[in-house]
Amino acid sequence: QVQLVESGGGLVQAGGSLRLSCAASGRTFSSYNMGWFRQAPGKERENVAAVSWSGSNTIYADSVKGRFTISRDNAKNTLYLQMNTLKPEDTAVYYCAAGSIYSRNSRAYNYWGQGTQVTVSS
């Protein structure tokens, strides 16, 4: 089992950057594939990016390709999401998640953090 805590959200102007972190408890972080998801008001939760357990494989939603980078540090039990060139439409609550399958599908993830708010002003 793993517990996840996100941090790094906040208010930023369009074109700015933020880096989200997801701290994981437990000794098994390195065995999980990880993902970042987001949910805007009135919209369904959507995957932003995913990374394999080793960090060697990554996949992204088309809407964030070239702007966001997912990475992980297994020695620090931490997942990251570097977000550059932010747009107002990136405004959402961002969640990290852990699962046994490398996928962008939310059903592949068993453990979820509580979320961190990202607000991008125009």
Contacts in CASP RR format, 6 or more apart in sequence:
PFRMAT RR
TARGET T0000
AUTHOR 0000-0000-0000
METHOD contacts of the structure
MODEL  1
QVQLVESGGGLVQAGGSLRLSCAASGRTFSSYNMGWFRQAPGKERENVAA
VSWSGSNTIYADSVKGRFTISRDNAKNTLYLQMNTLKPEDTAVYYCAAGS
IYSRNSRAYNYWGQGTQVTVSS
1 26 0 8 1.000
1 28 0 8 1.000
1 111 0 8 1.000
2 24 0 8 1.000
2 25 0 8 1.000
2 26 0 8 1.000
2 28 0 8 1.000
2 29 0 8 1.000
2 32 0 8 1.000
2 98 0 8 1.000
2 111 0 8 1.000
3 24 0 8 1.000
3 25 0 8 1.000
3 26 0 8 1.000
3 111 0 8 1.000
3 113 0 8 1.000
4 22 0 8 1.000
4 23 0 8 1.000
4 24 0 8 1.000
4 25 0 8 1.000
4 96 0 8 1.000
4 97 0 8 1.000
4 98 0 8 1.000
4 111 0 8 1.000
4 112 0 8 1.000
4 113 0 8 1.000
5 22 0 8 1.000
5 23 0 8 1.000
5 25 0 8 1.000
5 113 0 8 1.000
5 114 0 8 1.000
6 20 0 8 1.000
6 21 0 8 1.000
6 22 0 8 1.000
6 94 0 8 1.000
6 95 0 8 1.000
6 96 0 8 1.000
6 113 0 8 1.000
6 114 0 8 1.000
6 115 0 8 1.000
6 116 0 8 1.000
7 20 0 8 1.000
7 21 0 8 1.000
7 22 0 8 1.000
7 23 0 8 1.000
7 116 0 8 1.000
8 18 0 8 1.000
8 19 0 8 1.000
8 20 0 8 1.000
8 21 0 8 1.000
8 116 0 8 1.000
9 18 0 8 1.000
9 20 0 8 1.000
9 94 0 8 1.000
9 116 0 8 1.000
9 117 0 8 1.000
9 118 0 8 1.000
10 18 0 8 1.000
10 116 0 8 1.000
10 117 0 8 1.000
10 118 0 8 1.000
10 119 0 8 1.000
11 119 0 8 1.000
11 120 0 8 1.000
11 121 0 8 1.000
12 18 0 8 1.000
12 86 0 8 1.000
12 118 0 8 1.000
12 119 0 8 1.000
12 120 0 8 1.000
12 121 0 8 1.000
13 120 0 8 1.000
13 121 0 8 1.000
14 86 0 8 1.000
14 87 0 8 1.000
14 88 0 8 1.000
14 120 0 8 1.000
14 121 0 8 1.000
14 122 0 8 1.000
15 84 0 8 1.000
15 85 0 8 1.000
15 86 0 8 1.000
15 87 0 8 1.000
15 120 0 8 1.000
16 84 0 8 1.000
16 85 0 8 1.000
16 86 0 8 1.000
16 120 0 8 1.000
17 82 0 8 1.000
17 83 0 8 1.000
17 84 0 8 1.000
17 85 0 8 1.000
17 86 0 8 1.000
18 83 0 8 1.000
18 86 0 8 1.000
18 118 0 8 1.000
19 80 0 8 1.000
19 81 0 8 1.000
19 82 0 8 1.000
19 83 0 8 1.000
20 36 0 8 1.000
20 80 0 8 1.000
20 81 0 8 1.000
20 83 0 8 1.000
20 94 0 8 1.000
20 96 0 8 1.000
20 116 0 8 1.000
20 118 0 8 1.000
21 78 0 8 1.000
21 79 0 8 1.000
21 80 0 8 1.000
22 34 0 8 1.000
22 36 0 8 1.000
22 78 0 8 1.000
22 79 0 8 1.000
22 80 0 8 1.000
22 81 0 8 1.000
22 96 0 8 1.000
22 113 0 8 1.000
23 77 0 8 1.000
23 78 0 8 1.000
24 32 0 8 1.000
24 77 0 8 1.000
24 78 0 8 1.000
24 79 0 8 1.000
24 98 0 8 1.000
25 77 0 8 1.000
26 77 0 8 1.000
29 74 0 8 1.000
29 77 0 8 1.000
29 98 0 8 1.000
30 53 0 8 1.000
30 54 0 8 1.000
30 74 0 8 1.000
30 77 0 8 1.000
31 53 0 8 1.000
32 53 0 8 1.000
32 98 0 8 1.000
32 99 0 8 1.000
32 100 0 8 1.000
32 111 0 8 1.000
33 50 0 8 1.000
33 51 0 8 1.000
33 52 0 8 1.000
33 53 0 8 1.000
33 98 0 8 1.000
33 99 0 8 1.000
33 100 0 8 1.000
33 101 0 8 1.000
33 102 0 8 1.000
33 103 0 8 1.000
33 108 0 8 1.000
34 50 0 8 1.000
34 51 0 8 1.000
34 53 0 8 1.000
34 70 0 8 1.000
34 72 0 8 1.000
34 79 0 8 1.000
34 96 0 8 1.000
34 97 0 8 1.000
34 98 0 8 1.000
34 99 0 8 1.000
35 47 0 8 1.000
35 48 0 8 1.000
35 49 0 8 1.000
35 50 0 8 1.000
35 51 0 8 1.000
35 70 0 8 1.000
35 79 0 8 1.000
35 96 0 8 1.000
35 97 0 8 1.000
35 98 0 8 1.000
35 109 0 8 1.000
36 47 0 8 1.000
36 48 0 8 1.000
36 49 0 8 1.000
36 50 0 8 1.000
36 70 0 8 1.000
36 79 0 8 1.000
36 81 0 8 1.000
36 94 0 8 1.000
36 95 0 8 1.000
36 96 0 8 1.000
36 97 0 8 1.000
37 45 0 8 1.000
37 46 0 8 1.000
37 47 0 8 1.000
37 48 0 8 1.000
37 94 0 8 1.000
37 95 0 8 1.000
37 96 0 8 1.000
37 97 0 8 1.000
37 106 0 8 1.000
38 45 0 8 1.000
38 46 0 8 1.000
38 48 0 8 1.000
38 90 0 8 1.000
38 92 0 8 1.000
38 93 0 8 1.000
38 94 0 8 1.000
38 95 0 8 1.000
38 118 0 8 1.000
39 45 0 8 1.000
39 46 0 8 1.000
39 92 0 8 1.000
39 93 0 8 1.000
39 95 0 8 1.000
40 89 0 8 1.000
40 91 0 8 1.000
40 92 0 8 1.000
40 93 0 8 1.000
43 92 0 8 1.000
45 95 0 8 1.000
45 106 0 8 1.000
46 61 0 8 1.000
47 61 0 8 1.000
47 104 0 8 1.000
47 105 0 8 1.000
47 106 0 8 1.000
48 60 0 8 1.000
48 61 0 8 1.000
48 64 0 8 1.000
48 68 0 8 1.000
48 70 0 8 1.000
48 81 0 8 1.000
48 94 0 8 1.000
49 58 0 8 1.000
49 59 0 8 1.000
49 60 0 8 1.000
49 61 0 8 1.000
49 64 0 8 1.000
49 68 0 8 1.000
49 69 0 8 1.000
49 70 0 8 1.000
49 81 0 8 1.000
49 104 0 8 1.000
50 58 0 8 1.000
50 59 0 8 1.000
50 70 0 8 1.000
50 102 0 8 1.000
50 103 0 8 1.000
50 104 0 8 1.000
51 57 0 8 1.000
51 58 0 8 1.000
51 70 0 8 1.000
51 71 0 8 1.000
51 72 0 8 1.000
51 79 0 8 1.000
52 58 0 8 1.000
52 102 0 8 1.000
53 102 0 8 1.000
54 74 0 8 1.000
55 71 0 8 1.000
55 72 0 8 1.000
55 74 0 8 1.000
57 102 0 8 1.000
58 70 0 8 1.000
58 71 0 8 1.000
59 104 0 8 1.000
60 66 0 8 1.000
60 68 0 8 1.000
60 70 0 8 1.000
61 104 0 8 1.000
63 89 0 8 1.000
64 83 0 8 1.000
64 90 0 8 1.000
67 83 0 8 1.000
67 84 0 8 1.000
67 85 0 8 1.000
67 86 0 8 1.000
68 81 0 8 1.000
68 82 0 8 1.000
68 83 0 8 1.000
68 84 0 8 1.000
69 80 0 8 1.000
69 81 0 8 1.000
69 82 0 8 1.000
69 84 0 8 1.000
70 79 0 8 1.000
70 80 0 8 1.000
70 81 0 8 1.000
70 82 0 8 1.000
71 79 0 8 1.000
71 80 0 8 1.000
71 82 0 8 1.000
72 78 0 8 1.000
72 79 0 8 1.000
72 80 0 8 1.000
73 80 0 8 1.000
79 96 0 8 1.000
81 94 0 8 1.000
81 96 0 8 1.000
83 90 0 8 1.000
83 118 0 8 1.000
86 118 0 8 1.000
86 120 0 8 1.000
87 120 0 8 1.000
88 120 0 8 1.000
88 121 0 8 1.000
88 122 0 8 1.000
89 120 0 8 1.000
90 118 0 8 1.000
90 120 0 8 1.000
91 118 0 8 1.000
91 119 0 8 1.000
91 120 0 8 1.000
92 118 0 8 1.000
93 115 0 8 1.000
93 116 0 8 1.000
93 117 0 8 1.000
93 118 0 8 1.000
94 115 0 8 1.000
94 116 0 8 1.000
94 117 0 8 1.000
94 118 0 8 1.000
95 112 0 8 1.000
95 113 0 8 1.000
95 114 0 8 1.000
95 115 0 8 1.000
96 112 0 8 1.000
96 113 0 8 1.000
96 115 0 8 1.000
97 106 0 8 1.000
97 109 0 8 1.000
97 110 0 8 1.000
97 111 0 8 1.000
97 112 0 8 1.000
97 113 0 8 1.000
98 109 0 8 1.000
98 110 0 8 1.000
98 111 0 8 1.000
99 108 0 8 1.000
99 109 0 8 1.000
99 110 0 8 1.000
99 111 0 8 1.000
100 108 0 8 1.000
100 110 0 8 1.000
101 108 0 8 1.000
102 108 0 8 1.000
103 109 0 8 1.000
END
